[in-house]
Amino acid sequence: MAGNPVIVFASFSPNAGQEGEVEEILKGMIGPTRAEPSNEIYDLYKKTADSDSAPSFHLFERYTDADALQAHRDTDHYKAYRAKITDYLSDPIGVVVLDAVDAAS
């Protein structure tokens, strides 16, 4: 029997002037991740800069269960993105992993 769905929220704060590089790295993850058999959602969002904050990027991810999330983290595309993206960020990646309590399918 499969486990409960796992949701991931990941936030990225680019270095000033490196928003384009961060966006391209993250966009490069969309196709390969959506092609993973246990990925249900992999959506990228951007918060535009305003007077209170710099631009940032946010991923909303859903996997069938915790094993599926680990399988994602074991892929070559995930390892390559993690090795590259931190050079372009002003803060560590903010990651929150949640278990679904009551989520629409």
Secondary structure by P-SEA (a helix, b strand, c coil): ccccbbbbbbbbbccccaaaaaaaaaaaaaaaaaacccccbbbbbbbccccccccbbbbbbbcccaaaaaaaaacaaaaaaaaccccccccccbbbbbccccccc
